[in-house]
């Protein structure tokens, strides 16, 4: 699912810094990303804490509060 976002973590993180001044299309894209990430909150708890996948998911989940 993370691969389906189409942007890197860094690109999304950068976009969150000033999403209020972006175009409506960009805001919609960021909202779509938030909607994709939210269900992963429950999934990450089911993956072993040492697993790199869990670490990647948790990194992405950390962006949720910053997204529109």
Secondary structure, 3 states (H helix, E strand, C coil): CHHHHCCCHHHHHHHHCCHHHCCHHHHHHHHHHHHHHHCHHHHHCCCCCCCHHHHHHHHHHCCHHHCC
